Amino acid sequence: MEAEHGQGAMMSSGQLPVGFRFMPTDKELVTHYLMNKVFDRPVPAAEAIQDIDATQFYSTHPKNLVTFSCGEREWFFFIHEDDENCSASAQGRKNIRVVGNGVGFWKPNGSENPIHNEDGNVYASKIFLTYFSGSLRKAKKTHWKMVEYHLHSDSHTEEEYQVQRREWVLGRLKRGNAYNGL
């Protein structure tokens, strides 16, 4: 009521009040965001996660993918992978991803970690990556990190799988505290 009389702050739908941050858990990211995106269902707070093509994402330095404002250090992306590259992508998740013409590369850290549903079944996985600047031979570790979330193809019904037309990955990109311009 107070907001109607000009005594409180009005917020448009989808806008969070000052001080609130978009901080979903791994399970929330997969269940409420990635699954909805994959199956063409409405995605809550869709403006918080940018759509980007994998070719575009992996062809540029991470700092060129984000907008710096209000001290943000974390961004989210729905990364679209071509249908013809889906199987190659699934097999290559643990591989190094070279960025641009020797600008740098993303290197996976360890193995994929499973994400379990309420029944204890694995329905998704996540993999951690670190960005290195320079070539594979002369690399410098940077403060950029990413977590990629992948749905498992056996985690949905045949009907849902037929609805899935594109391979989507959800990326959580983070900039570390030791920022030195890279």
Buried (B, 14 or more C-beta within 10 A) or exposed (E): EEEEEEEEEEEEEEEEEEEEEEEBEBBEBBBBBBBBBBBEEEBEBBEBBBEBEBEEBBBEBBBEBBEEEEEEEEBBBBBBBEEEEBEEBBEEBEEBBBBEEEBBBBBBEEEBEEBEEEEEEBBBBBBBBBBBBBEEEEBEEBBBBBBBBBBBEEBBEEEEEEEBEEBBBBBBBEBEEEEEEB
